[in-house]
């Protein structure tokens, strides 16, 4: 599995950088099916986190769920966490969900990945508040779609940003869309 992770990470990176990806030797890599499930309750990560980032904290009893598995055709990774409270430098996010999923066909540039973050409420400093922060990214082969949303109900304001990146040979094409 360690060798599979090494070649898989190099393949993902080469696709992102628009480079030729390394081809796995199927006798050494991805030759066996396996399944790894993760379900961990983090009682209190803050003493460890604050060794490296003293002004960051995460609520106690945060649950991490995930799966990593290999089939004869592809590799799949899923990760999910629901975090009650995140605090960084006096800014706080409440009710945050993080969801990441990816699937890649062996020795192919065919990828399907999604990343989603949602936070029900955000406090910036002690006076500025927002609601419904959402960030979604979907990567389907050579196309990456991004969606961002944020509300401020106290002023009846909303922000919406959509963008698309297309990975073409020798070129990256970026497009931003105006909401309608």
Secondary structure, DSSP 8 states (H G I E B T S, - for coil): -HHHHHHHHHHHHHHHTT-------TTTSS-S-EEEEEEEEES--HHHHHHH-TTEEE-TTEEEEEEEEE-SSEEEEEEEEEEEEEEETTEEEEEEEEEEEEEEETTSS-EEEEEEEEEEEEEETTTEEEEEEEEEEEEETTEEEEEEEEEEGGGTEEEEEEEEEEEETTEEEEEEE---
